[in-house]
Each structure stands twice: as C-alpha cells, then as structure tokens.
Amino acid sequence: MLQRFEAIYLRNLSNTKDFDVYMELDLSSNVLTDSSMKYLADIIRKFNGFSSLNISNLSKMKESGFIELAKAIRESSSLVYLDITKNNLSTTALQELFLSLAENYVISEIKLDLKGKSLPFGCSNYTLMSMYNVSINKEYID
C-alpha cells in the first residue's frame, strides 16, 4: 500500500526536472483505499517521473478512486503505459478515463477490459485503436 511518507518523498522529487530513467510503478493486486488512490493521483499530477502504471486487479477500489486517478492522468506528461485490467470500472469512471485520455497526448498504450460495459458515448473501438495501442477483449464489449 502507498504510505503517507512515500507520498511526501515523491512530492519532494517533483522539483527535479531531469529524469534519465523513468520509473515503472506496479500497484497491481494491492488493497488500495480511496484515500490511497487520492495520494497516488496527487503524486501523478506533481511528479513526472513515471512512464508506466499498473493498477490491475484492485478489487476493493471504489468509483471515486478511479475517477480521481483518471483526472490525474489528464495532467501527466510522462506516463506512456497504463494497465487498468481486472477492475470493476463504473460507466462514470470509464467516461472520466476516456475524457482524460482524449486530453493526454503522452499515453500510447492502454490495457483495459470492460467486462460487459459499453464504451462511453462518442468513443468507438476504431477511435481507440487508431489513437492508442489498446488491448481490449472484444467479447466483453456490448
């Protein structure tokens, strides 16, 4: 789990502008709370040192945590890869995620499964495939 001291440490790193090697952050299968996700979102907003974020299989995460993360992704200028598979994303969280992706010109690869949900209004498989390297299992799309 993301601890408060880690958040403070990474916030202090945000003052450094030169990154020779970007970090890959793998938080998959963790028991993150909504408040932990808010800390993580704040770090992503302020620290442009992550190139990859794996938040797959966060079984306890609620809608508000994913929405907060999606808003932070909008502001990230270093994140190029996002794995958000095996999560129960609400339609609202998906919509916020796709709105954020439309405004983020850095992310190029997304792993996502929708598990019976339809894509948000105005977003098609064709649009997604032309903009990003997206891994979506079609059997899950309405």
C-alpha positions as CSV (number, residue, x, y, z in Angstrom):
1,M,0.0,0.0,0.0
2,L,1.0,3.5,-0.7
3,Q,2.1,5.1,2.6
4,R,2.0,8.8,3.6
5,F,5.8,9.1,3.9
6,E,6.1,7.7,0.3
7,A,3.7,10.3,-0.9
8,I,5.7,13.1,0.8
9,Y,9.0,11.7,-0.6
10,L,7.7,11.5,-4.1
11,R,6.2,15.0,-3.9
12,N,9.7,16.3,-3.0
13,L,11.1,14.6,-6.1
14,S,8.7,16.6,-8.2
15,N,11.0,19.5,-8.0
16,T,13.6,17.6,-10.0
17,K,13.1,18.1,-13.7
18,D,15.7,15.9,-15.3
19,F,14.9,12.2,-15.4
20,D,17.4,9.9,-17.2
21,V,15.3,6.8,-16.3
22,Y,11.6,6.9,-15.8
23,M,10.1,4.6,-13.1
24,E,7.6,1.9,-13.6
25,L,5.0,1.7,-10.8
26,D,3.3,-1.6,-10.3
27,L,0.5,-1.5,-7.7
28,S,-1.5,-4.4,-9.1
29,S,-3.3,-6.7,-6.6
30,N,-2.9,-4.2,-3.8
31,V,-5.6,-3.3,-1.3
32,L,-5.7,0.4,-2.0
33,T,-8.3,2.6,-0.4
34,D,-9.9,5.7,-1.9
35,S,-7.6,7.9,0.2
36,S,-4.5,5.9,-1.0
37,M,-5.7,6.5,-4.6
38,K,-6.1,10.2,-3.9
39,Y,-2.5,10.3,-2.7
40,L,-1.4,8.4,-5.8
41,A,-3.4,10.8,-8.1
42,D,-1.7,13.7,-6.4
43,I,1.7,12.2,-6.9
44,I,1.0,11.5,-10.6
45,R,-0.1,15.2,-11.0
46,K,3.0,16.6,-9.4
47,F,5.7,14.0,-10.2
48,N,6.5,13.4,-13.9
49,G,8.9,10.5,-13.3
50,F,6.6,7.6,-14.0
51,S,6.4,6.1,-17.5
52,S,4.3,3.1,-16.6
53,L,1.4,2.5,-14.2
54,N,0.0,-0.9,-13.4
55,I,-3.2,-0.7,-11.3
56,S,-4.7,-4.0,-12.4
57,N,-6.8,-6.1,-10.0
58,L,-7.6,-3.5,-7.4
59,S,-10.7,-5.4,-6.1
60,K,-11.5,-3.1,-3.3
61,M,-11.2,0.2,-5.2
62,K,-14.4,2.2,-5.5
63,E,-15.6,4.5,-8.2
64,S,-14.3,7.7,-6.6
65,G,-10.7,6.4,-6.5
66,F,-10.7,5.6,-10.2
67,I,-12.3,8.9,-11.1
68,E,-9.6,10.7,-9.1
69,L,-6.9,8.7,-10.9
70,A,-8.4,9.5,-14.3
71,K,-8.4,13.2,-13.5
72,A,-4.7,12.9,-12.6
73,I,-3.9,11.1,-15.8
74,R,-5.2,14.1,-17.7
75,E,-2.3,16.1,-16.3
76,S,0.5,13.6,-16.5
77,S,3.2,14.4,-19.0
78,S,5.4,11.3,-18.5
79,L,3.0,8.3,-18.3
80,V,3.0,6.3,-21.6
81,Y,1.6,3.0,-20.4
82,L,-1.5,2.2,-18.3
83,D,-2.7,-1.2,-17.2
84,I,-6.2,-1.0,-15.6
85,T,-7.3,-4.6,-16.3
86,K,-9.3,-6.7,-13.9
87,N,-11.0,-3.8,-12.2
88,N,-14.7,-3.2,-11.8
89,L,-14.9,0.2,-13.5
90,S,-18.2,2.0,-13.4
91,T,-19.6,3.8,-16.5
92,T,-18.8,7.1,-14.9
93,A,-15.2,6.1,-14.1
94,L,-14.8,4.8,-17.7
95,Q,-16.2,8.1,-19.1
96,E,-13.8,10.1,-17.0
97,L,-10.9,7.9,-18.0
98,F,-11.7,8.3,-21.7
99,L,-12.1,12.1,-21.3
100,S,-8.7,12.2,-19.7
101,L,-7.1,10.1,-22.4
102,A,-8.5,12.4,-25.0
103,E,-6.6,15.3,-23.4
104,N,-3.4,13.4,-22.7
105,Y,-1.1,13.2,-25.7
106,V,1.6,11.2,-24.0
107,I,-0.1,7.9,-23.2
108,S,0.3,5.5,-26.1
109,E,-0.6,2.1,-24.6
110,I,-3.5,1.1,-22.5
111,K,-4.6,-2.3,-21.2
112,L,-8.3,-2.4,-20.3
113,D,-11.1,-4.9,-20.1
114,L,-14.7,-3.7,-19.9
115,K,-16.5,-6.8,-18.7
116,G,-19.9,-6.3,-20.2
117,K,-19.9,-2.5,-20.2
118,S,-20.3,-0.4,-23.4
119,L,-17.8,2.2,-24.4
120,P,-18.7,5.8,-23.3
121,F,-20.7,7.9,-25.8
122,G,-18.6,9.2,-28.7
123,C,-15.9,6.6,-28.3
124,S,-15.6,3.6,-30.6
125,N,-13.2,0.7,-31.0
126,Y,-12.0,2.3,-34.2
127,T,-11.2,5.6,-32.4
128,L,-9.4,3.8,-29.6
129,M,-7.4,1.6,-31.9
130,S,-6.3,4.5,-34.1
131,M,-5.2,6.6,-31.1
132,Y,-3.6,4.1,-28.8
133,N,-2.2,0.6,-28.6
134,V,-5.2,-0.8,-26.8
135,S,-5.7,-4.3,-25.5
136,I,-9.4,-4.8,-25.3
137,N,-11.1,-8.2,-25.3
138,K,-14.0,-7.8,-27.8
139,E,-16.1,-10.4,-26.2
140,Y,-16.6,-8.0,-23.2
141,I,-17.8,-5.1,-25.3
142,D,-21.6,-4.6,-25.8
